[in-house]
Amino acid sequence: RSPKKIGLSCTDDFAQTSLTMAVLDHSPITSSPNVLGGALVFTGTRVPVQTLLDYLNDGFTLTQFLEFFPSVPRSDAEEFLRILENKPE
């Protein structure tokens, strides 16, 4: 089975709006001007959420991503992907 292509970057209008709204509530992601110039990162890390999207788009699995970035909790990565999957068509 081939991996599902996400085909979304954090520069997409929906992603920015949805992820900004998600940050206002308890969220697995955050943004601060003091961390990577305000890029969206997984809470408590310096790992940009765009990195997860890039890895998935390149054919890596979520498990492989988490092995490369052990500071990202699986639950945070899964919640972030749920946010993206629930975007309106």
N, C-alpha and C positions, 0 to 999 in steps of 0.2 A: 504494500500500500504506500503510495507516495504521500509525502507530507502536504498538508493543506497550505496553500499560499495565502498569506494574510493580505498582501497587496495594499498596505496602508502605511503611511509614514506620519510622524507626529506633526508634520507641516500641513497636513490636510485640514481644511476648515472644520470638518466634523470632529476630528480627533482633538484639535485644540480646544474647541468649545466643550466637548464632552469631558475631556480630561481636566480642563479647568474647573468645570462644575464638580467633578469627582473629588478634586482636591479640597473643595469647600466642606465636604462631608468627610467622615473617616475614610481614608483612602490608602491604597497600597502605593500610591505615587505622590510626589510632591515636587514643588519648584521653589527655588530660592535664588535670588541674584548672587548670593555668595557661594553657590554650589554649581560649578560648570556653567557659569554665566546665565543661570535661570532655566537651563534645560530640564525637562521633566525627567525625574529619576525615581527609582524605587525608594520608598521611604526608608531612611536610616542608612542609605548607601550612596555611593557616587556612580552608580550604574544607570546610564540613561535608558529609558524605556525603549527608545529607538533601537538600541542595541539588540533587545529581544526581538523586535520586528525584523531587523536585518538578519539575525541568525535564522529565524523561522523561514523567511523568504529565501534564504540560501540553502534550505533543506535540512537544517539541524532540527532536532526534536527539542521539546521543552526540557526534557531530562538532560540532554547534552548541554543546553544553555546553562542550566542550574549547576552542572558540574564545572563549567568554566567560570561561573560567577556565584560561588557558594554564599556570598553575603546576601543574595536575594532569596527571601523565603519563597518556597513553592506556592504557598497560599497567596502571596502578593502577586506573583506572576500569573497565576490562574485567574485571580480577580481582575487584573488588568485586561487579560484576554477576554473575559466575560463582558467587560465594558465595551470593548471593540466589537464583539460579536453581536451585541444588542443595538448596534447603530441602525438608524432607519435607512431603508433602501432608497 
